[in-house]
Amino acid sequence: MMKDATFSSKRLMSPLTDEQFEIFKGKYDDDDVDKEKSYLVCYRNGQFEILFGTVPEYFHLSFEEYVEKYGYDYI
């Protein structure tokens, strides 16, 4: 998330390379990035790994838990 409230979302369908990690890390380190709302997560072997940043409080909720807490309007 940028400090001006714009954001970018990328979904890679293959393993993250070292080069890609460095590119994303460089973007994260930019002064215009709101680090409290930005993060990079990797999914491997059935597990989420937070590589850097701050995930939202609801990140670890199952779909059912999310709907129970926030309702369908926020999906």
CHARMM internal coordinates of N, CA and C (Angstrom, degrees):
IC EDIT
DIST 1 N 1 CA 1.4495
DIST 1 CA 1 C 1.5247
ANGL 1 N 1 CA 1 C 107.25
DIST 1 C 2 N 1.3088
ANGL 1 CA 1 C 2 N 114.73
DIHE 1 N 1 CA 1 C 2 N 131.84
DIST 2 N 2 CA 1.4540
ANGL 1 C 2 N 2 CA 119.82
DIHE 1 CA 1 C 2 N 2 CA 177.88
DIST 2 CA 2 C 1.5269
ANGL 2 N 2 CA 2 C 108.82
DIHE 1 C 2 N 2 CA 2 C -87.17
DIST 2 C 3 N 1.3118
ANGL 2 CA 2 C 3 N 116.14
DIHE 2 N 2 CA 2 C 3 N 157.73
DIST 3 N 3 CA 1.4634
ANGL 2 C 3 N 3 CA 120.31
DIHE 2 CA 2 C 3 N 3 CA 179.78
DIST 3 CA 3 C 1.5248
ANGL 3 N 3 CA 3 C 112.12
DIHE 2 C 3 N 3 CA 3 C -63.80
DIST 3 C 4 N 1.3427
ANGL 3 CA 3 C 4 N 117.27
DIHE 3 N 3 CA 3 C 4 N -20.68
DIST 4 N 4 CA 1.4686
ANGL 3 C 4 N 4 CA 119.72
DIHE 3 CA 3 C 4 N 4 CA 177.83
DIST 4 CA 4 C 1.5336
ANGL 4 N 4 CA 4 C 111.57
DIHE 3 C 4 N 4 CA 4 C -88.08
DIST 4 C 5 N 1.3262
ANGL 4 CA 4 C 5 N 117.76
DIHE 4 N 4 CA 4 C 5 N 12.83
DIST 5 N 5 CA 1.4727
ANGL 4 C 5 N 5 CA 126.21
DIHE 4 CA 4 C 5 N 5 CA 175.78
DIST 5 CA 5 C 1.5275
ANGL 5 N 5 CA 5 C 114.14
DIHE 4 C 5 N 5 CA 5 C 77.96
DIST 5 C 6 N 1.3237
ANGL 5 CA 5 C 6 N 118.86
DIHE 5 N 5 CA 5 C 6 N 4.14
DIST 6 N 6 CA 1.4586
ANGL 5 C 6 N 6 CA 119.84
DIHE 5 CA 5 C 6 N 6 CA 171.91
DIST 6 CA 6 C 1.5275
ANGL 6 N 6 CA 6 C 107.96
DIHE 5 C 6 N 6 CA 6 C -83.37
DIST 6 C 7 N 1.3370
ANGL 6 CA 6 C 7 N 116.15
DIHE 6 N 6 CA 6 C 7 N 160.06
DIST 7 N 7 CA 1.4513
ANGL 6 C 7 N 7 CA 117.80
DIHE 6 CA 6 C 7 N 7 CA 178.82
DIST 7 CA 7 C 1.5196
ANGL 7 N 7 CA 7 C 110.87
DIHE 6 C 7 N 7 CA 7 C -147.55
DIST 7 C 8 N 1.3146
ANGL 7 CA 7 C 8 N 114.69
DIHE 7 N 7 CA 7 C 8 N 166.10
DIST 8 N 8 CA 1.4496
ANGL 7 C 8 N 8 CA 122.16
DIHE 7 CA 7 C 8 N 8 CA 178.32
DIST 8 CA 8 C 1.5194
ANGL 8 N 8 CA 8 C 108.04
DIHE 7 C 8 N 8 CA 8 C -133.12
DIST 8 C 9 N 1.3002
ANGL 8 CA 8 C 9 N 115.80
DIHE 8 N 8 CA 8 C 9 N 137.95
DIST 9 N 9 CA 1.4580
ANGL 8 C 9 N 9 CA 121.00
DIHE 8 CA 8 C 9 N 9 CA 178.32
DIST 9 CA 9 C 1.5195
ANGL 9 N 9 CA 9 C 108.01
DIHE 8 C 9 N 9 CA 9 C -127.92
DIST 9 C 10 N 1.3145
ANGL 9 CA 9 C 10 N 117.01
DIHE 9 N 9 CA 9 C 10 N 129.13
DIST 10 N 10 CA 1.4616
ANGL 9 C 10 N 10 CA 121.88
DIHE 9 CA 9 C 10 N 10 CA 179.35
DIST 10 CA 10 C 1.5166
ANGL 10 N 10 CA 10 C 108.65
DIHE 9 C 10 N 10 CA 10 C -123.78
DIST 10 C 11 N 1.3040
ANGL 10 CA 10 C 11 N 116.17
DIHE 10 N 10 CA 10 C 11 N 137.29
DIST 11 N 11 CA 1.4587
ANGL 10 C 11 N 11 CA 121.27
DIHE 10 CA 10 C 11 N 11 CA 175.81
DIST 11 CA 11 C 1.5221
ANGL 11 N 11 CA 11 C 107.03
DIHE 10 C 11 N 11 CA 11 C -125.48
DIST 11 C 12 N 1.3082
ANGL 11 CA 11 C 12 N 116.40
DIHE 11 N 11 CA 11 C 12 N 116.22
DIST 12 N 12 CA 1.4558
ANGL 11 C 12 N 12 CA 121.57
DIHE 11 CA 11 C 12 N 12 CA 179.43
DIST 12 CA 12 C 1.5221
ANGL 12 N 12 CA 12 C 108.52
DIHE 11 C 12 N 12 CA 12 C -99.35
DIST 12 C 13 N 1.2969
ANGL 12 CA 12 C 13 N 117.04
DIHE 12 N 12 CA 12 C 13 N 137.20
DIST 13 N 13 CA 1.4618
ANGL 12 C 13 N 13 CA 121.05
DIHE 12 CA 12 C 13 N 13 CA -178.39
DIST 13 CA 13 C 1.5260
ANGL 13 N 13 CA 13 C 111.93
DIHE 12 C 13 N 13 CA 13 C -100.23
DIST 13 C 14 N 1.3087
ANGL 13 CA 13 C 14 N 116.48
DIHE 13 N 13 CA 13 C 14 N 16.44
DIST 14 N 14 CA 1.4609
ANGL 13 C 14 N 14 CA 121.72
DIHE 13 CA 13 C 14 N 14 CA 176.91
DIST 14 CA 14 C 1.5276
ANGL 14 N 14 CA 14 C 107.57
DIHE 13 C 14 N 14 CA 14 C -142.15
DIST 14 C 15 N 1.3197
ANGL 14 CA 14 C 15 N 116.92
DIHE 14 N 14 CA 14 C 15 N 164.31
DIST 15 N 15 CA 1.4709
ANGL 14 C 15 N 15 CA 118.96
DIHE 14 CA 14 C 15 N 15 CA -178.43
DIST 15 CA 15 C 1.5326
ANGL 15 N 15 CA 15 C 112.12
DIHE 14 C 15 N 15 CA 15 C -56.73
DIST 15 C 16 N 1.3115
ANGL 15 CA 15 C 16 N 115.35
DIHE 15 N 15 CA 15 C 16 N 144.02
DIST 16 N 16 CA 1.4613
ANGL 15 C 16 N 16 CA 122.63
DIHE 15 CA 15 C 16 N 16 CA 178.72
DIST 16 CA 16 C 1.5251
ANGL 16 N 16 CA 16 C 109.30
DIHE 15 C 16 N 16 CA 16 C -69.83
DIST 16 C 17 N 1.3181
ANGL 16 CA 16 C 17 N 116.53
DIHE 16 N 16 CA 16 C 17 N 125.79
DIST 17 N 17 CA 1.4615
ANGL 16 C 17 N 17 CA 120.08
DIHE 16 CA 16 C 17 N 17 CA 178.00
DIST 17 CA 17 C 1.5246
ANGL 17 N 17 CA 17 C 109.72
DIHE 16 C 17 N 17 CA 17 C -84.79
DIST 17 C 18 N 1.3179
ANGL 17 CA 17 C 18 N 116.58
DIHE 17 N 17 CA 17 C 18 N 163.47
DIST 18 N 18 CA 1.4640
ANGL 17 C 18 N 18 CA 120.45
DIHE 17 CA 17 C 18 N 18 CA 176.72
DIST 18 CA 18 C 1.5257
ANGL 18 N 18 CA 18 C 110.67
DIHE 17 C 18 N 18 CA 18 C -60.15
DIST 18 C 19 N 1.3237
ANGL 18 CA 18 C 19 N 116.42
DIHE 18 N 18 CA 18 C 19 N -38.91
DIST 19 N 19 CA 1.4680
ANGL 18 C 19 N 19 CA 120.70
DIHE 18 CA 18 C 19 N 19 CA 179.71
DIST 19 CA 19 C 1.5328
ANGL 19 N 19 CA 19 C 110.81
DIHE 18 C 19 N 19 CA 19 C -63.92
DIST 19 C 20 N 1.3289
ANGL 19 CA 19 C 20 N 117.38
DIHE 19 N 19 CA 19 C 20 N -44.53
DIST 20 N 20 CA 1.4628
ANGL 19 C 20 N 20 CA 120.78
DIHE 19 CA 19 C 20 N 20 CA 178.00
DIST 20 CA 20 C 1.5225
ANGL 20 N 20 CA 20 C 110.89
DIHE 19 C 20 N 20 CA 20 C -63.11
DIST 20 C 21 N 1.3346
ANGL 20 CA 20 C 21 N 116.66
DIHE 20 N 20 CA 20 C 21 N -41.68
DIST 21 N 21 CA 1.4605
ANGL 20 C 21 N 21 CA 120.16
DIHE 20 CA 20 C 21 N 21 CA 178.36
DIST 21 CA 21 C 1.5214
ANGL 21 N 21 CA 21 C 110.33
DIHE 20 C 21 N 21 CA 21 C -58.00
DIST 21 C 22 N 1.3158
ANGL 21 CA 21 C 22 N 117.57
DIHE 21 N 21 CA 21 C 22 N -45.86
DIST 22 N 22 CA 1.4635
ANGL 21 C 22 N 22 CA 121.59
DIHE 21 CA 21 C 22 N 22 CA -179.28
DIST 22 CA 22 C 1.5291
ANGL 22 N 22 CA 22 C 111.10
DIHE 21 C 22 N 22 CA 22 C -63.52
DIST 22 C 23 N 1.3265
ANGL 22 CA 22 C 23 N 117.35
DIHE 22 N 22 CA 22 C 23 N -37.25
DIST 23 N 23 CA 1.4686
ANGL 22 C 23 N 23 CA 120.68
DIHE 22 CA 22 C 23 N 23 CA 177.62
DIST 23 CA 23 C 1.5243
ANGL 23 N 23 CA 23 C 110.10
DIHE 22 C 23 N 23 CA 23 C -64.09
DIST 23 C 24 N 1.3394
ANGL 23 CA 23 C 24 N 116.94
DIHE 23 N 23 CA 23 C 24 N -48.64
DIST 24 N 24 CA 1.4670
ANGL 23 C 24 N 24 CA 120.41
DIHE 23 CA 23 C 24 N 24 CA -179.90
DIST 24 CA 24 C 1.5231
ANGL 24 N 24 CA 24 C 111.30
DIHE 23 C 24 N 24 CA 24 C -65.16
DIST 24 C 25 N 1.3156
ANGL 24 CA 24 C 25 N 117.19
DIHE 24 N 24 CA 24 C 25 N -39.54
DIST 25 N 25 CA 1.4668
ANGL 24 C 25 N 25 CA 121.03
DIHE 24 CA 24 C 25 N 25 CA 178.90
DIST 25 CA 25 C 1.5278
ANGL 25 N 25 CA 25 C 109.67
DIHE 24 C 25 N 25 CA 25 C -63.64
DIST 25 C 26 N 1.3274
ANGL 25 CA 25 C 26 N 117.06
DIHE 25 N 25 CA 25 C 26 N -40.87
DIST 26 N 26 CA 1.4633
ANGL 25 C 26 N 26 CA 120.98
DIHE 25 CA 25 C 26 N 26 CA 177.43
DIST 26 CA 26 C 1.5176
ANGL 26 N 26 CA 26 C 111.73
DIHE 25 C 26 N 26 CA 26 C -61.69
DIST 26 C 27 N 1.3283
ANGL 26 CA 26 C 27 N 116.80
DIHE 26 N 26 CA 26 C 27 N -41.85
DIST 27 N 27 CA 1.4662
ANGL 26 C 27 N 27 CA 120.20
DIHE 26 CA 26 C 27 N 27 CA 177.63
DIST 27 CA 27 C 1.5240
ANGL 27 N 27 CA 27 C 110.61
DIHE 26 C 27 N 27 CA 27 C -64.97
DIST 27 C 28 N 1.3270
ANGL 27 CA 27 C 28 N 117.07
DIHE 27 N 27 CA 27 C 28 N -40.10
DIST 28 N 28 CA 1.4650
ANGL 27 C 28 N 28 CA 121.88
DIHE 27 CA 27 C 28 N 28 CA 179.62
DIST 28 CA 28 C 1.5277
ANGL 28 N 28 CA 28 C 110.81
DIHE 27 C 28 N 28 CA 28 C -63.43
DIST 28 C 29 N 1.3037
ANGL 28 CA 28 C 29 N 117.04
DIHE 28 N 28 CA 28 C 29 N -36.92
DIST 29 N 29 CA 1.4649
ANGL 28 C 29 N 29 CA 121.63
DIHE 28 CA 28 C 29 N 29 CA -177.79
DIST 29 CA 29 C 1.5270
ANGL 29 N 29 CA 29 C 113.25
DIHE 28 C 29 N 29 CA 29 C -75.60
DIST 29 C 30 N 1.3318
ANGL 29 CA 29 C 30 N 117.41
DIHE 29 N 29 CA 29 C 30 N -8.36
DIST 30 N 30 CA 1.4587
ANGL 29 C 30 N 30 CA 121.46
DIHE 29 CA 29 C 30 N 30 CA 179.28
DIST 30 CA 30 C 1.5310
ANGL 30 N 30 CA 30 C 110.33
DIHE 29 C 30 N 30 CA 30 C -62.42
DIST 30 C 31 N 1.3134
ANGL 30 CA 30 C 31 N 117.19
DIHE 30 N 30 CA 30 C 31 N 143.59
DIST 31 N 31 CA 1.4686
ANGL 30 C 31 N 31 CA 122.15
DIHE 30 CA 30 C 31 N 31 CA -178.01
DIST 31 CA 31 C 1.5259
ANGL 31 N 31 CA 31 C 113.57
DIHE 30 C 31 N 31 CA 31 C -63.59
DIST 31 C 32 N 1.3358
ANGL 31 CA 31 C 32 N 117.94
DIHE 31 N 31 CA 31 C 32 N -22.93
DIST 32 N 32 CA 1.4659
ANGL 31 C 32 N 32 CA 121.03
DIHE 31 CA 31 C 32 N 32 CA -177.94
DIST 32 CA 32 C 1.5277
ANGL 32 N 32 CA 32 C 113.46
DIHE 31 C 32 N 32 CA 32 C -81.25
DIST 32 C 33 N 1.3243
ANGL 32 CA 32 C 33 N 117.58
DIHE 32 N 32 CA 32 C 33 N -4.25
DIST 33 N 33 CA 1.4657
ANGL 32 C 33 N 33 CA 121.35
DIHE 32 CA 32 C 33 N 33 CA -176.58
DIST 33 CA 33 C 1.5230
ANGL 33 N 33 CA 33 C 110.64
DIHE 32 C 33 N 33 CA 33 C -88.57
DIST 33 C 34 N 1.3199
ANGL 33 CA 33 C 34 N 115.81
DIHE 33 N 33 CA 33 C 34 N 132.80
DIST 34 N 34 CA 1.4653
ANGL 33 C 34 N 34 CA 121.91
DIHE 33 CA 33 C 34 N 34 CA 174.83
DIST 34 CA 34 C 1.5298
ANGL 34 N 34 CA 34 C 107.11
DIHE 33 C 34 N 34 CA 34 C -82.88
DIST 34 C 35 N 1.3044
ANGL 34 CA 34 C 35 N 116.61
DIHE 34 N 34 CA 34 C 35 N 96.34
DIST 35 N 35 CA 1.4604
ANGL 34 C 35 N 35 CA 121.94
DIHE 34 CA 34 C 35 N 35 CA -173.04
DIST 35 CA 35 C 1.5294
ANGL 35 N 35 CA 35 C 113.25
DIHE 34 C 35 N 35 CA 35 C -66.34
DIST 35 C 36 N 1.3175
ANGL 35 CA 35 C 36 N 118.26
DIHE 35 N 35 CA 35 C 36 N -21.36
DIST 36 N 36 CA 1.4642
ANGL 35 C 36 N 36 CA 120.34
DIHE 35 CA 35 C 36 N 36 CA 177.55
DIST 36 CA 36 C 1.5274
ANGL 36 N 36 CA 36 C 111.87
DIHE 35 C 36 N 36 CA 36 C -73.46
DIST 36 C 37 N 1.3339
ANGL 36 CA 36 C 37 N 117.58
DIHE 36 N 36 CA 36 C 37 N -16.11
DIST 37 N 37 CA 1.4640
ANGL 36 C 37 N 37 CA 120.96
DIHE 36 CA 36 C 37 N 37 CA -178.31
DIST 37 CA 37 C 1.5259
ANGL 37 N 37 CA 37 C 112.52
DIHE 36 C 37 N 37 CA 37 C -121.92
DIST 37 C 38 N 1.3269
ANGL 37 CA 37 C 38 N 117.54
DIHE 37 N 37 CA 37 C 38 N 13.04
DIST 38 N 38 CA 1.4599
ANGL 37 C 38 N 38 CA 121.25
DIHE 37 CA 37 C 38 N 38 CA -176.34
DIST 38 CA 38 C 1.5228
ANGL 38 N 38 CA 38 C 110.29
DIHE 37 C 38 N 38 CA 38 C -121.08
DIST 38 C 39 N 1.3229
ANGL 38 CA 38 C 39 N 115.62
DIHE 38 N 38 CA 38 C 39 N 145.74
DIST 39 N 39 CA 1.4614
ANGL 38 C 39 N 39 CA 119.52
DIHE 38 CA 38 C 39 N 39 CA -178.93
DIST 39 CA 39 C 1.5278
ANGL 39 N 39 CA 39 C 110.48
DIHE 38 C 39 N 39 CA 39 C -163.12
DIST 39 C 40 N 1.3296
ANGL 39 CA 39 C 40 N 114.87
DIHE 39 N 39 CA 39 C 40 N 161.89
DIST 40 N 40 CA 1.4609
ANGL 39 C 40 N 40 CA 122.04
DIHE 39 CA 39 C 40 N 40 CA 173.57
DIST 40 CA 40 C 1.5173
ANGL 40 N 40 CA 40 C 106.75
DIHE 39 C 40 N 40 CA 40 C -127.76
DIST 40 C 41 N 1.3269
ANGL 40 CA 40 C 41 N 115.03
DIHE 40 N 40 CA 40 C 41 N 124.99
DIST 41 N 41 CA 1.4607
ANGL 40 C 41 N 41 CA 121.76
DIHE 40 CA 40 C 41 N 41 CA -178.07
DIST 41 CA 41 C 1.5213
ANGL 41 N 41 CA 41 C 108.67
DIHE 40 C 41 N 41 CA 41 C -123.27
DIST 41 C 42 N 1.3076
ANGL 41 CA 41 C 42 N 115.71
DIHE 41 N 41 CA 41 C 42 N 139.72
DIST 42 N 42 CA 1.4541
ANGL 41 C 42 N 42 CA 122.51
DIHE 41 CA 41 C 42 N 42 CA 177.54
DIST 42 CA 42 C 1.5325
ANGL 42 N 42 CA 42 C 108.10
DIHE 41 C 42 N 42 CA 42 C -117.68
DIST 42 C 43 N 1.3143
ANGL 42 CA 42 C 43 N 117.17
DIHE 42 N 42 CA 42 C 43 N 141.02
DIST 43 N 43 CA 1.4672
ANGL 42 C 43 N 43 CA 121.87
DIHE 42 CA 42 C 43 N 43 CA 177.80
DIST 43 CA 43 C 1.5238
ANGL 43 N 43 CA 43 C 107.72
DIHE 42 C 43 N 43 CA 43 C -115.42
DIST 43 C 44 N 1.3272
ANGL 43 CA 43 C 44 N 115.32
DIHE 43 N 43 CA 43 C 44 N 114.40
DIST 44 N 44 CA 1.4652
ANGL 43 C 44 N 44 CA 120.91
DIHE 43 CA 43 C 44 N 44 CA -179.72
DIST 44 CA 44 C 1.5181
ANGL 44 N 44 CA 44 C 109.74
DIHE 43 C 44 N 44 CA 44 C -138.32
DIST 44 C 45 N 1.3039
ANGL 44 CA 44 C 45 N 115.60
DIHE 44 N 44 CA 44 C 45 N 138.02
DIST 45 N 45 CA 1.4651
ANGL 44 C 45 N 45 CA 121.44
DIHE 44 CA 44 C 45 N 45 CA 174.52
DIST 45 CA 45 C 1.5256
ANGL 45 N 45 CA 45 C 112.33
DIHE 44 C 45 N 45 CA 45 C 51.53
DIST 45 C 46 N 1.3269
ANGL 45 CA 45 C 46 N 116.45
DIHE 45 N 45 CA 45 C 46 N 40.55
DIST 46 N 46 CA 1.4552
ANGL 45 C 46 N 46 CA 120.64
DIHE 45 CA 45 C 46 N 46 CA 177.22
DIST 46 CA 46 C 1.5152
ANGL 46 N 46 CA 46 C 115.35
DIHE 45 C 46 N 46 CA 46 C 76.22
DIST 46 C 47 N 1.3265
ANGL 46 CA 46 C 47 N 117.59
DIHE 46 N 46 CA 46 C 47 N 11.07
DIST 47 N 47 CA 1.4647
ANGL 46 C 47 N 47 CA 121.90
DIHE 46 CA 46 C 47 N 47 CA -178.08
DIST 47 CA 47 C 1.5315
ANGL 47 N 47 CA 47 C 110.21
DIHE 46 C 47 N 47 CA 47 C -128.16
DIST 47 C 48 N 1.3327
ANGL 47 CA 47 C 48 N 115.67
DIHE 47 N 47 CA 47 C 48 N 140.62
DIST 48 N 48 CA 1.4611
ANGL 47 C 48 N 48 CA 120.91
DIHE 47 CA 47 C 48 N 48 CA 171.37
DIST 48 CA 48 C 1.5190
ANGL 48 N 48 CA 48 C 108.51
DIHE 47 C 48 N 48 CA 48 C -87.81
DIST 48 C 49 N 1.3192
ANGL 48 CA 48 C 49 N 115.99
DIHE 48 N 48 CA 48 C 49 N 135.22
DIST 49 N 49 CA 1.4621
ANGL 48 C 49 N 49 CA 121.48
DIHE 48 CA 48 C 49 N 49 CA 176.40
DIST 49 CA 49 C 1.5259
ANGL 49 N 49 CA 49 C 107.86
DIHE 48 C 49 N 49 CA 49 C -123.28
DIST 49 C 50 N 1.3136
ANGL 49 CA 49 C 50 N 116.49
DIHE 49 N 49 CA 49 C 50 N 121.76
DIST 50 N 50 CA 1.4578
ANGL 49 C 50 N 50 CA 121.18
DIHE 49 CA 49 C 50 N 50 CA 178.08
DIST 50 CA 50 C 1.5236
ANGL 50 N 50 CA 50 C 107.10
DIHE 49 C 50 N 50 CA 50 C -83.43
DIST 50 C 51 N 1.3259
ANGL 50 CA 50 C 51 N 116.62
DIHE 50 N 50 CA 50 C 51 N 111.80
DIST 51 N 51 CA 1.4601
ANGL 50 C 51 N 51 CA 121.24
DIHE 50 CA 50 C 51 N 51 CA -176.75
DIST 51 CA 51 C 1.5222
ANGL 51 N 51 CA 51 C 111.61
DIHE 50 C 51 N 51 CA 51 C -80.40
DIST 51 C 52 N 1.3130
ANGL 51 CA 51 C 52 N 116.76
DIHE 51 N 51 CA 51 C 52 N -38.16
DIST 52 N 52 CA 1.4617
ANGL 51 C 52 N 52 CA 121.18
DIHE 51 CA 51 C 52 N 52 CA 172.40
DIST 52 CA 52 C 1.5142
ANGL 52 N 52 CA 52 C 109.32
DIHE 51 C 52 N 52 CA 52 C -167.65
DIST 52 C 53 N 1.3150
ANGL 52 CA 52 C 53 N 115.13
DIHE 52 N 52 CA 52 C 53 N 161.52
DIST 53 N 53 CA 1.4520
ANGL 52 C 53 N 53 CA 120.98
DIHE 52 CA 52 C 53 N 53 CA 177.33
DIST 53 CA 53 C 1.5127
ANGL 53 N 53 CA 53 C 113.52
DIHE 52 C 53 N 53 CA 53 C 97.10
DIST 53 C 54 N 1.3243
ANGL 53 CA 53 C 54 N 114.34
DIHE 53 N 53 CA 53 C 54 N -173.43
DIST 54 N 54 CA 1.4581
ANGL 53 C 54 N 54 CA 122.70
DIHE 53 CA 53 C 54 N 54 CA -176.28
DIST 54 CA 54 C 1.5220
ANGL 54 N 54 CA 54 C 109.26
DIHE 53 C 54 N 54 CA 54 C -118.53
DIST 54 C 55 N 1.3348
ANGL 54 CA 54 C 55 N 116.97
DIHE 54 N 54 CA 54 C 55 N 111.28
DIST 55 N 55 CA 1.4684
ANGL 54 C 55 N 55 CA 119.86
DIHE 54 CA 54 C 55 N 55 CA 178.60
DIST 55 CA 55 C 1.5247
ANGL 55 N 55 CA 55 C 109.19
DIHE 54 C 55 N 55 CA 55 C -78.09
DIST 55 C 56 N 1.3418
ANGL 55 CA 55 C 56 N 117.73
DIHE 55 N 55 CA 55 C 56 N 153.04
DIST 56 N 56 CA 1.4647
ANGL 55 C 56 N 56 CA 120.42
DIHE 55 CA 55 C 56 N 56 CA 177.99
DIST 56 CA 56 C 1.5308
ANGL 56 N 56 CA 56 C 111.03
DIHE 55 C 56 N 56 CA 56 C -63.05
DIST 56 C 57 N 1.3259
ANGL 56 CA 56 C 57 N 116.22
DIHE 56 N 56 CA 56 C 57 N 157.01
DIST 57 N 57 CA 1.4700
ANGL 56 C 57 N 57 CA 120.65
DIHE 56 CA 56 C 57 N 57 CA -177.82
DIST 57 CA 57 C 1.5226
ANGL 57 N 57 CA 57 C 111.99
DIHE 56 C 57 N 57 CA 57 C -60.30
DIST 57 C 58 N 1.3189
ANGL 57 CA 57 C 58 N 117.82
DIHE 57 N 57 CA 57 C 58 N -26.92
DIST 58 N 58 CA 1.4601
ANGL 57 C 58 N 58 CA 121.54
DIHE 57 CA 57 C 58 N 58 CA -178.82
DIST 58 CA 58 C 1.5300
ANGL 58 N 58 CA 58 C 113.69
DIHE 57 C 58 N 58 CA 58 C -87.69
DIST 58 C 59 N 1.3129
ANGL 58 CA 58 C 59 N 118.07
DIHE 58 N 58 CA 58 C 59 N 0.42
DIST 59 N 59 CA 1.4630
ANGL 58 C 59 N 59 CA 122.02
DIHE 58 CA 58 C 59 N 59 CA -173.85
DIST 59 CA 59 C 1.5266
ANGL 59 N 59 CA 59 C 112.87
DIHE 58 C 59 N 59 CA 59 C -56.22
DIST 59 C 60 N 1.3113
ANGL 59 CA 59 C 60 N 117.45
DIHE 59 N 59 CA 59 C 60 N -41.02
DIST 60 N 60 CA 1.4618
ANGL 59 C 60 N 60 CA 121.55
DIHE 59 CA 59 C 60 N 60 CA -174.94
DIST 60 CA 60 C 1.5312
ANGL 60 N 60 CA 60 C 113.83
DIHE 59 C 60 N 60 CA 60 C -87.26
DIST 60 C 61 N 1.3244
ANGL 60 CA 60 C 61 N 118.06
DIHE 60 N 60 CA 60 C 61 N 0.40
DIST 61 N 61 CA 1.4609
ANGL 60 C 61 N 61 CA 120.54
DIHE 60 CA 60 C 61 N 61 CA -179.96
DIST 61 CA 61 C 1.5294
ANGL 61 N 61 CA 61 C 110.99
DIHE 60 C 61 N 61 CA 61 C -75.53
DIST 61 C 62 N 1.3242
ANGL 61 CA 61 C 62 N 116.18
DIHE 61 N 61 CA 61 C 62 N 144.11
DIST 62 N 62 CA 1.4629
ANGL 61 C 62 N 62 CA 119.97
DIHE 61 CA 61 C 62 N 62 CA 171.03
DIST 62 CA 62 C 1.5294
ANGL 62 N 62 CA 62 C 107.67
DIHE 61 C 62 N 62 CA 62 C -70.77
DIST 62 C 63 N 1.3192
ANGL 62 CA 62 C 63 N 116.86
DIHE 62 N 62 CA 62 C 63 N 168.10
DIST 63 N 63 CA 1.4621
ANGL 62 C 63 N 63 CA 120.36
DIHE 62 CA 62 C 63 N 63 CA 178.63
DIST 63 CA 63 C 1.5239
ANGL 63 N 63 CA 63 C 110.52
DIHE 62 C 63 N 63 CA 63 C -57.78
DIST 63 C 64 N 1.3266
ANGL 63 CA 63 C 64 N 115.88
DIHE 63 N 63 CA 63 C 64 N -45.03
DIST 64 N 64 CA 1.4621
ANGL 63 C 64 N 64 CA 120.54
DIHE 63 CA 63 C 64 N 64 CA -179.02
DIST 64 CA 64 C 1.5283
ANGL 64 N 64 CA 64 C 111.38
DIHE 63 C 64 N 64 CA 64 C -62.41
DIST 64 C 65 N 1.3229
ANGL 64 CA 64 C 65 N 117.09
DIHE 64 N 64 CA 64 C 65 N -43.16
DIST 65 N 65 CA 1.4696
ANGL 64 C 65 N 65 CA 120.81
DIHE 64 CA 64 C 65 N 65 CA 178.96
DIST 65 CA 65 C 1.5260
ANGL 65 N 65 CA 65 C 110.95
DIHE 64 C 65 N 65 CA 65 C -64.52
DIST 65 C 66 N 1.3353
ANGL 65 CA 65 C 66 N 116.13
DIHE 65 N 65 CA 65 C 66 N -39.18
DIST 66 N 66 CA 1.4612
ANGL 65 C 66 N 66 CA 120.78
DIHE 65 CA 65 C 66 N 66 CA 179.50
DIST 66 CA 66 C 1.5305
ANGL 66 N 66 CA 66 C 110.48
DIHE 65 C 66 N 66 CA 66 C -62.64
DIST 66 C 67 N 1.3289
ANGL 66 CA 66 C 67 N 116.35
DIHE 66 N 66 CA 66 C 67 N -48.28
DIST 67 N 67 CA 1.4681
ANGL 66 C 67 N 67 CA 120.59
DIHE 66 CA 66 C 67 N 67 CA -179.77
DIST 67 CA 67 C 1.5214
ANGL 67 N 67 CA 67 C 110.55
DIHE 66 C 67 N 67 CA 67 C -62.82
DIST 67 C 68 N 1.3369
ANGL 67 CA 67 C 68 N 116.87
DIHE 67 N 67 CA 67 C 68 N -40.37
DIST 68 N 68 CA 1.4647
ANGL 67 C 68 N 68 CA 119.88
DIHE 67 CA 67 C 68 N 68 CA 179.32
DIST 68 CA 68 C 1.5279
ANGL 68 N 68 CA 68 C 111.28
DIHE 67 C 68 N 68 CA 68 C -62.32
DIST 68 C 69 N 1.3257
ANGL 68 CA 68 C 69 N 116.12
DIHE 68 N 68 CA 68 C 69 N -40.06
DIST 69 N 69 CA 1.4632
ANGL 68 C 69 N 69 CA 120.33
DIHE 68 CA 68 C 69 N 69 CA -176.63
DIST 69 CA 69 C 1.5289
ANGL 69 N 69 CA 69 C 112.91
DIHE 68 C 69 N 69 CA 69 C -80.56
DIST 69 C 70 N 1.3495
ANGL 69 CA 69 C 70 N 117.36
DIHE 69 N 69 CA 69 C 70 N -41.38
DIST 70 N 70 CA 1.4647
ANGL 69 C 70 N 70 CA 121.16
DIHE 69 CA 69 C 70 N 70 CA -172.00
DIST 70 CA 70 C 1.5289
ANGL 70 N 70 CA 70 C 114.01
DIHE 69 C 70 N 70 CA 70 C -112.16
DIST 70 C 71 N 1.3149
ANGL 70 CA 70 C 71 N 117.90
DIHE 70 N 70 CA 70 C 71 N -16.97
DIST 71 N 71 CA 1.4577
ANGL 70 C 71 N 71 CA 120.99
DIHE 70 CA 70 C 71 N 71 CA -177.94
DIST 71 CA 71 C 1.5189
ANGL 71 N 71 CA 71 C 111.91
DIHE 70 C 71 N 71 CA 71 C 83.93
DIST 71 C 72 N 1.3148
ANGL 71 CA 71 C 72 N 115.86
DIHE 71 N 71 CA 71 C 72 N 173.35
DIST 72 N 72 CA 1.4659
ANGL 71 C 72 N 72 CA 121.44
DIHE 71 CA 71 C 72 N 72 CA -177.84
DIST 72 CA 72 C 1.5237
ANGL 72 N 72 CA 72 C 113.09
DIHE 71 C 72 N 72 CA 72 C -76.06
DIST 72 C 73 N 1.3072
ANGL 72 CA 72 C 73 N 118.02
DIHE 72 N 72 CA 72 C 73 N -19.32
DIST 73 N 73 CA 1.4651
ANGL 72 C 73 N 73 CA 120.72
DIHE 72 CA 72 C 73 N 73 CA -176.66
DIST 73 CA 73 C 1.5206
ANGL 73 N 73 CA 73 C 113.27
DIHE 72 C 73 N 73 CA 73 C -64.46
DIST 73 C 74 N 1.3246
ANGL 73 CA 73 C 74 N 118.16
DIHE 73 N 73 CA 73 C 74 N -19.33
DIST 74 N 74 CA 1.4647
ANGL 73 C 74 N 74 CA 121.17
DIHE 73 CA 73 C 74 N 74 CA -175.88
DIST 74 CA 74 C 1.5184
ANGL 74 N 74 CA 74 C 112.96
DIHE 73 C 74 N 74 CA 74 C -104.68
DIST 74 C 75 N 1.3249
ANGL 74 CA 74 C 75 N 117.37
DIHE 74 N 74 CA 74 C 75 N 13.28
DIST 75 N 75 CA 1.4668
ANGL 74 C 75 N 75 CA 120.72
DIHE 74 CA 74 C 75 N 75 CA 179.79
DIST 75 CA 75 C 1.5031
ANGL 75 N 75 CA 75 C 109.01
DIHE 74 C 75 N 75 CA 75 C -84.61
END
COOR INIT
IC SEED 1 N 1 CA 1 C
IC BUILD
